[in-house]
Amino acid sequence: MTDSKHEARPERTIYVGPFVHSKSLQEIDICESGVIGVNEEGKIAFIDRNASFDKSRLGWEEPKILRIQNGGFYFPGFIDTHIHASQYPNCGIFGHSTLLSWLQTYTFPLESSLSDLSKARKVYSRCIARTLSHGTTTAAYYATTHVPATNLLADLCLAAGQRAFIGRVCMDTDLQPDYYRDESPESAIADTRATIDHIKQIDPKHDLITPIITPRFAPSCTKPLLAALGDLHKETNLPIQTHISENKSEVALVEETFPECASYAAVYDKYNLLTPKTVLAHAVHLSPEERKLIRDRGSKVAHCPASNSALTSGFARVRVLLDSGINVGLGTDVSGGWSASVLEAARQAALVSRHVALTEGDEAKLSVEECLYLATRGGAKVLGLEQKVGGFEVGMEWDAQMIGLQGGLGDVDSTGEGPVDVFGWESWEEKIAKWVWGGDDRNTLAVWVKGRLVKQRAGVELEKC
């Protein structure tokens, strides 16, 4: 997908055609002949569940009208609850390493190099373009320790129209190389405040861009820094993102570093970092006591199945997390994860759940419906956006993607432009399953954020009527 002309601002638009979204964890709502009106604020003004509509509705004069094509449907934008924009060039590069050795060998050298703003611009621009091409309308980004480069990421997301949480990474222990870490807790807080202030200047109401407090993970931060970050959260009420229980060696390191705490989760709780606005990535090796503590504190989990597999970290028991009352979304975890596609993350979530089911029973399996929920409404809950995005309801913002599927038998020797072959006899549920299991960015024809067209696949003309 290549850049199209970005709309300067949303226009009153009526979207005609099938739409699909999650009603609940287990239920997908499929409307085969829908009409959705989006106003100039980028919010859904009305929804009709049949294709007949009045152009003069709500007093709209000459609204833009777009009709679905290629046998597809409108679907909510994907929400990536955990992605390291600074690691994007390393997608697919992890060798035989596991988490701690991977950080030293691949991650810290790359991240540290983004102090070069020209390099940072190239990396971040490509990451944003790629995620948008995959239908990611919201991303919770980790940047680096560098304030200018982190602020640049915020600027680029705003210019591209992507909804984003921007985290300047905090870390001040000798787990990190001396050339890439905060000088002190005080400097880490000062630099974090600098990014918070910058984002307030460019997006005062956080309509699209929100700063997020980002301790890399507990062992990368001294106790004074963890305490200061907890205080910063209490002062600002900004969200928090970090890692938890990704790898057994990491868990052992936490036990060694924080012997006074009963568990990994208890470390964050001690320093006021386990809150209803906290996003915990991975959560592979949680104890029952930790799950209860996370649920009681209202913290959320970003499930990252691709990276958990690639770095042999383990299999997160998502069914157990959900049954424990914990909200879960999906993260690509670039670059531990090899793909910036949330659809790929959904696919991997389904596969990992089946691997768990081999030893723990079929109840561990996640369905297509559940994985799509995690990719949209689940992610919205994790990031505190459930009233804004993740589904199609009046008053919600139009963060959406147009999905194209080839229809009909056609030429038996032709496979069309996309990876999903639809023969014409499939039910809607079957077409959606084919897309989840076999689709990719070639199926993503156009992407909108808050009503603004931000991506349009090359060669695709949006059909107006």
C-alpha positions, 0 to 999 in steps of 0.5 A: 500500500502506498500513500494516497492524498491524505484528507486535510480533515474529515468530510461528511461521508456516507459509507455504503456496504457490508460492515463487520465488528465485534459485539462481544468477546464471542459475537461478531456483528455482520451487516450485509447491507449497511449504511454508516454516516460519519460527520465532519468531526470524524464521528459516526452520526447514524447507522442503518442496517439496510442499503436504502438511505436518504441523502438529505438525512440530518440535513446533509447536503451533497455528502461524499458517498463511498461504496464498498468494492471487491466483495469486501466489508468495513471493519474497525481499525486494528489496535496494536497495544505493544510495539517498539517503533525503534526496533522496526528495522530488526523485524525478523532478526533474532537469530537463536537468542532469547529475551535478555541476550536478544536485547544486548545483541540486537536491540540496544545497539539499534535503539541507541543509534536513533539519536541520529535524527535523520536515521530516526526519521527514516525508521519511524516514517517507515514503521508508521507507514507499514502499520497503517498499511496493515490497518493499524489505526492506533498503536502504543509505541515504545521509542527510545531514551532520546527526547528529540527522536521520541518527539519526532515520532510523535510529530510523524504520527500526528502528521500521518493521522495515526492515533498513537501513544508515545513512550519515551523509554526509561531505564537507568541500571547497568542491565543496559550498556553505559552508552544507552541508559538514563544518567539518573532517575532525575534525568529520566523524569526530566526527559520524560516530562520534556516529551509530555510537554512536547505532545501537549504542545502539538496535540493539547487535547490528546485527540490523537497523540497521548504520552505514556509513561514507559519504564522499560521493565522492572530490572532496567530501572532502579528503585528510585526511578520506579518510585519517581515514575509512580509519582509522575503517574499520580501527578499526571494521570497519564497511562503506563506501559511496561513488560511483565513475566515475558521470559523465565530468566527475566522473572528470575532476575526480578526475584534476585533484584527485588527480593523484598517483593513477593512477585513481579507484579508486586514490584510494580504495585509497590511503586504505584505502577500497577493501575487501571491505566497500566498496560502490561506486555506479555504476562506469560509466566504469571502466578495465580496470585499475580493474576488476582493482583492485576485484576484487582488493580484493573491493569491490562495485558497486551498479548504478544504471541508472535514474539513470545514464540520467536524468542521462545519465551513461552505461551501466554494462557489467554483463556486463563487471563480472560477468565480471571477478569483481566482485559486483554488486547493484542500486540505485535511487539515489533521486533521480537515479533517479526510482523507489524500486522495486528492481523498476523498477531490475531492469527498467531494468538489463535495458533498459540491457543491451540498449542496450549490446548494440546496439553490443557484442553480445548477450552484454551482455544481462541476462536476467530471471533475472540481474536478479532475482538482482542484486535479491536474492542479488546485493545481499545479497553486496554488503552482506555479508548473503548468509548471512542474506537474499536467498534461501529456505534453512533458517537464513536470515532470512525477508525476503520479499514476497507477490506477487499475480498475477491468474489465469485469463481472467475477464471479458475487459473486466476488468484486475483490480487490478494491472498484470499480466494473467495469462490462465492458459496462461502457464508459471511462467517467463512469469508471472515475466517478466510481473511483472518487465517489467510489475509494480509495488507493486500486486503486492506484497501483503505484506512481512516482515522477519526474520519480522515483517509490516511491510507489508500492502496495503490491502484484502488479507486474508492467507488463514489455514488 
